[in-house]
Amino acid sequence: MYYRRKCILALIERFNGSLDKMALQKLLFLLMQRSSGRQFDFVPYKFGCFSFQANYDLSVMKKLGQVNETEKSWHVSAGSHFLSEINSEDRRAIDKLFAQFNNLETDELIRFTYINYPRFATRSLIADKLLSKTELAVIEEMQKQNREKTFFTIGYEGKSIDEYLYQLLCHNVKTLFDVRKNALSMKYGFSKTTLKKCCESLDIDYVHLPELGIDSDRRRQLNTQDDYEAVFAVYETEVLPITGKSQQLILQTLENKQRVAITCFEKDLSRCHRNRLTTALQNTCRGELKVEHL
């Protein structure tokens, strides 16, 4: 079992085997702030800090019979021993969370996270019900985002889905263009259907443009930078000249939405075709395209 899943189960176990669903997300978030090995990342969501990865892990563990679900809560069976399977540092952190929050109502716990981590309350639907005017003003100030027209590129290699989405939100990206030929991934969150669902739940439009990708058979046996350069040279001569319509769609969306991004897998921009696509778009704009690589 993944260690991160053991952390979830140990947390539920410590809180007497049952936790409200929103409370679990908040307590898991606080646990990650106190742990040296962060197992989960979070995004600001409808009720504050939320991990898509943790939510997915819970659904998997439910199918495996490791956790039970009711309409409002998660449960582990009596007599479980997940606490003994995590390291001593995380066990102590969970004990401290239990001592601090066991007697609090869920709304009080949510309020605590909003006050101490206001960035994660910026998309909350209930902040105005839980915070004072002064506390709410802090959240509202953080909601003022940069609206300067900017074109972003981002690779998801080495990122969790929540870290990836958090970056998009922090940069106020309005539309994400997926320029992979095949929008599939073994990593949770990055296959087309799931990525689209996650983006749209955060009010980010998702558009897949496979015609701007590179065929997988051309990406085999890429070992040196020269190998990559050879593939990109073909991309520039064979793909970019015939995909003007898709490129114009990106630029027109940028004009309308002001903040758009293209995405692919590679972290290293020099080994990703989105670099060549970006150059082509810059040339179309005669160098007037402001670009940021995330």
C-alpha positions as CSV (number, residue, x, y, z in Angstrom):
1,M,0.0,0.0,0.0
2,Y,1.2,3.5,-0.8
3,Y,2.5,5.3,2.3
4,R,0.2,8.3,1.5
5,R,-2.8,6.0,1.8
6,K,-1.6,4.7,5.1
7,C,-1.5,8.3,6.3
8,I,-5.1,8.8,5.4
9,L,-6.2,5.6,7.2
10,A,-4.1,6.3,10.2
11,L,-5.7,9.8,10.5
12,I,-9.2,8.4,10.4
13,E,-8.2,5.6,12.9
14,R,-6.8,8.2,15.4
15,F,-10.1,10.2,15.3
16,N,-12.0,7.2,16.6
17,G,-12.3,5.5,13.3
18,S,-14.6,8.1,11.7
19,L,-14.2,11.5,10.1
20,D,-16.5,14.0,8.4
21,K,-15.4,14.2,4.7
22,M,-14.6,17.9,4.9
23,A,-12.9,17.5,8.2
24,L,-10.7,14.8,6.8
25,Q,-9.5,17.0,3.9
26,K,-8.7,19.8,6.4
27,L,-6.9,17.5,8.9
28,L,-4.9,15.9,6.1
29,F,-3.9,19.3,4.9
30,L,-2.7,20.3,8.4
31,L,-0.9,17.0,8.7
32,M,1.0,17.8,5.4
33,Q,2.0,21.2,6.8
34,R,3.6,19.4,9.8
35,S,5.2,16.5,8.0
36,S,8.7,16.6,6.6
37,G,7.6,14.2,3.8
38,R,4.6,15.8,2.0
39,Q,2.5,13.1,0.6
40,F,-0.3,15.3,-0.8
41,D,-0.7,18.7,-2.3
42,F,-3.9,20.8,-2.2
43,V,-5.8,23.4,-4.2
44,P,-8.3,26.1,-3.1
45,Y,-11.7,24.6,-3.7
46,K,-15.4,25.1,-2.9
47,F,-15.0,24.5,0.8
48,G,-11.3,25.3,1.2
49,C,-8.2,23.1,0.8
50,F,-8.9,20.0,-1.2
51,S,-6.7,17.2,-2.6
52,F,-8.0,15.5,-5.8
53,Q,-5.3,12.8,-5.2
54,A,-6.5,12.1,-1.7
55,N,-10.1,11.9,-2.9
56,Y,-9.1,9.5,-5.6
57,D,-7.1,7.4,-3.1
58,L,-10.2,7.2,-0.9
59,S,-12.3,5.9,-3.8
60,V,-9.7,3.2,-4.5
61,M,-9.4,2.2,-0.9
62,K,-13.2,2.0,-0.7
63,K,-13.2,-0.5,-3.6
64,L,-10.5,-2.5,-1.8
65,G,-12.6,-2.6,1.4
66,Q,-10.0,-0.6,3.4
67,V,-12.3,2.3,4.1
68,N,-16.1,2.7,4.3
69,E,-18.1,5.7,3.1
70,T,-21.4,7.2,4.2
71,E,-23.0,10.3,2.7
72,K,-21.0,12.7,4.9
73,S,-18.1,10.7,6.4
74,W,-15.3,8.1,6.0
75,H,-14.7,5.2,8.4
76,V,-12.2,2.5,9.1
77,S,-13.0,-0.7,10.8
78,A,-12.7,-1.1,14.6
79,G,-9.4,-2.7,15.6
80,S,-7.5,-1.3,12.6
81,H,-3.7,-0.8,13.1
82,F,-2.7,1.8,10.5
83,L,-1.1,4.1,13.0
84,S,1.5,1.5,13.6
85,E,2.4,1.5,9.9
86,I,3.4,5.2,9.6
87,N,6.6,6.7,10.9
88,S,7.0,8.2,14.4
89,E,7.1,11.8,13.2
90,D,3.8,11.5,11.4
91,R,2.3,9.6,14.2
92,R,3.2,12.3,16.7
93,A,1.8,14.9,14.3
94,I,-1.5,13.0,14.1
95,D,-1.6,12.8,17.9
96,K,-1.2,16.6,18.1
97,L,-4.0,17.1,15.6
98,F,-6.2,14.9,17.6
99,A,-5.5,16.8,20.8
100,Q,-6.1,20.1,19.1
101,F,-9.1,19.4,17.0
102,N,-11.0,16.4,18.3
103,N,-13.5,18.4,20.2
104,L,-14.1,21.1,17.5
105,E,-17.0,21.1,15.2
106,T,-16.2,20.8,11.5
107,D,-17.1,24.4,10.8
108,E,-14.6,25.5,13.5
109,L,-11.9,23.4,11.9
110,I,-12.6,24.9,8.5
111,R,-12.5,28.4,10.0
112,F,-9.1,27.6,11.5
113,T,-7.7,26.6,8.1
114,Y,-9.2,29.7,6.4
115,I,-7.6,32.1,9.0
116,N,-4.2,30.4,9.0
117,Y,-4.0,29.5,5.3
118,P,-6.1,32.2,3.6
119,R,-4.8,31.3,0.1
120,F,-6.8,28.1,0.2
121,A,-10.0,29.9,1.1
122,T,-10.0,32.1,-2.0
123,R,-12.5,29.9,-3.9
124,S,-14.7,29.0,-0.9
125,L,-18.5,29.2,-1.1
126,I,-18.9,29.4,2.7
127,A,-16.1,31.8,3.8
128,D,-18.6,34.7,4.3
129,K,-20.6,32.5,6.7
130,L,-17.5,31.5,8.8
131,L,-15.3,34.6,8.9
132,S,-15.6,38.1,10.3
133,K,-15.5,41.1,7.9
134,T,-11.9,41.7,8.8
135,E,-10.9,38.1,8.2
136,L,-12.9,38.0,5.0
137,A,-11.1,41.1,3.8
138,V,-7.8,39.1,3.8
139,I,-9.3,36.5,1.6
140,E,-10.8,39.1,-0.8
141,E,-7.4,40.8,-1.1
142,M,-5.9,37.5,-2.2
143,Q,-8.6,37.0,-4.8
144,K,-7.3,40.0,-6.7
145,Q,-5.3,38.2,-9.4
146,N,-3.1,39.3,-12.2
147,R,-5.0,39.9,-15.4
148,E,-2.2,41.0,-17.7
149,K,-2.3,39.1,-21.0
150,T,0.2,36.2,-20.6
151,F,0.9,32.9,-22.4
152,F,2.1,30.1,-20.2
153,T,3.6,26.7,-20.8
154,I,3.7,23.9,-18.2
155,G,4.8,20.3,-18.1
156,Y,3.4,17.9,-15.5
157,E,6.5,15.7,-15.1
158,G,7.3,15.4,-11.4
159,K,4.1,17.2,-10.3
160,S,1.0,15.8,-8.5
161,I,-2.3,16.8,-10.1
162,D,-3.0,19.1,-7.1
163,E,0.4,20.9,-7.4
164,Y,-0.1,21.3,-11.1
165,L,-3.6,22.7,-10.7
166,Y,-2.4,25.0,-7.9
167,Q,0.1,26.5,-10.3
168,L,-2.6,27.2,-12.9
169,L,-4.8,28.8,-10.3
170,C,-2.0,30.9,-8.8
171,H,-1.3,32.3,-12.3
172,N,-5.0,32.9,-13.1
173,V,-4.9,30.6,-16.1
174,K,-8.3,30.6,-17.8
175,T,-7.9,28.1,-20.6
176,L,-5.5,25.1,-20.7
177,F,-4.6,23.7,-24.1
178,D,-3.4,20.1,-24.0
179,V,-0.9,19.7,-26.9
180,R,-0.1,16.0,-26.4
181,K,-0.8,13.8,-29.4
182,N,-2.3,11.2,-27.0
183,A,-3.7,12.7,-23.8
184,L,-3.1,9.5,-21.8
185,S,-1.0,9.1,-18.6
186,M,-0.4,6.3,-16.1
187,K,-0.2,9.1,-13.4
188,Y,-3.5,9.9,-11.8
189,G,-5.1,13.2,-13.0
190,F,-3.3,13.6,-16.3
191,S,-5.3,11.6,-18.7
192,K,-7.7,13.6,-20.8
193,T,-11.0,12.8,-19.1
194,T,-9.8,13.3,-15.6
195,L,-7.7,16.4,-16.4
196,K,-10.6,18.0,-18.1
197,K,-12.9,17.3,-15.2
198,C,-10.5,18.7,-12.6
199,C,-9.8,21.8,-14.7
200,E,-13.5,22.5,-15.3
201,S,-14.3,22.1,-11.6
202,L,-11.9,24.9,-11.0
203,D,-13.4,27.1,-13.8
204,I,-10.5,26.5,-16.1
205,D,-11.5,25.5,-19.7
206,Y,-9.7,22.5,-21.1
207,V,-9.1,22.0,-24.8
208,H,-7.2,19.1,-26.3
209,L,-5.4,19.8,-29.6
210,P,-3.9,16.5,-30.6
211,E,-2.9,17.9,-34.0
212,L,-0.3,20.0,-32.3
213,G,1.4,16.9,-30.8
214,I,4.1,14.6,-32.0
215,D,3.4,11.0,-32.9
216,S,4.5,8.5,-30.3
217,D,6.5,6.4,-32.7
218,R,8.7,9.5,-33.4
219,R,9.4,9.9,-29.7
220,R,10.9,6.5,-29.2
221,Q,14.6,6.1,-28.4
222,L,15.2,9.8,-27.6
223,N,18.4,9.7,-25.6
224,T,20.5,12.8,-26.4
225,Q,19.6,16.4,-27.0
226,D,20.6,15.9,-30.6
227,D,17.9,13.2,-30.8
228,Y,15.3,15.7,-29.6
229,E,16.5,18.4,-31.9
230,A,16.1,16.1,-34.9
231,V,12.5,15.3,-33.9
232,F,11.7,19.0,-33.3
233,A,13.2,19.9,-36.7
234,V,10.6,17.6,-38.3
235,Y,7.9,19.0,-36.1
236,E,8.7,22.5,-37.4
237,T,8.7,21.6,-41.0
238,E,5.9,19.1,-41.1
239,V,3.4,19.9,-38.3
240,L,3.5,23.6,-37.5
241,P,3.0,24.7,-41.2
242,I,-0.3,22.8,-41.4
243,T,-1.8,23.5,-38.0
244,G,-2.3,27.3,-38.4
245,K,-6.0,27.0,-37.5
246,S,-5.2,25.5,-34.1
247,Q,-2.5,28.0,-33.5
248,Q,-4.9,30.8,-34.3
249,L,-7.4,29.3,-31.9
250,I,-4.8,29.5,-29.1
251,L,-4.0,33.1,-29.9
252,Q,-7.6,34.1,-30.3
253,T,-8.4,32.5,-26.9
254,L,-5.5,34.4,-25.4
255,E,-6.9,37.6,-26.8
256,N,-10.3,36.9,-25.3
257,K,-9.3,35.3,-21.9
258,Q,-5.9,37.0,-21.4
259,R,-4.4,34.1,-19.5
260,V,-3.9,30.7,-21.3
261,A,-1.5,27.8,-21.1
262,I,-0.3,25.0,-23.2
263,T,0.7,21.7,-21.5
264,C,2.6,18.5,-22.2
265,F,4.6,16.0,-20.1
266,E,8.2,17.1,-20.0
267,K,9.6,19.3,-17.2
268,D,12.7,20.1,-19.3
269,L,11.5,22.7,-21.8
270,S,14.4,21.9,-24.1
271,R,13.1,18.4,-24.5
272,C,9.5,19.3,-25.2
273,H,7.8,20.4,-28.5
274,R,5.8,23.1,-26.7
275,N,9.0,25.2,-26.8
276,R,8.9,25.1,-30.6
277,L,5.2,25.7,-30.7
278,T,5.7,28.7,-28.4
279,T,8.3,30.1,-30.7
280,A,6.0,29.7,-33.7
281,L,3.2,31.6,-31.8
282,Q,5.7,34.4,-30.9
283,N,6.7,34.7,-34.5
284,T,3.1,35.1,-35.5
285,C,2.7,37.8,-32.9
286,R,6.0,39.4,-34.1
287,G,7.6,39.0,-30.7
288,E,4.9,40.7,-28.8
289,L,3.7,37.6,-26.9
290,K,4.6,37.6,-23.2
291,V,5.6,34.1,-22.2
292,E,6.1,32.4,-18.9
293,H,7.3,28.9,-18.4
294,L,5.9,27.3,-15.3
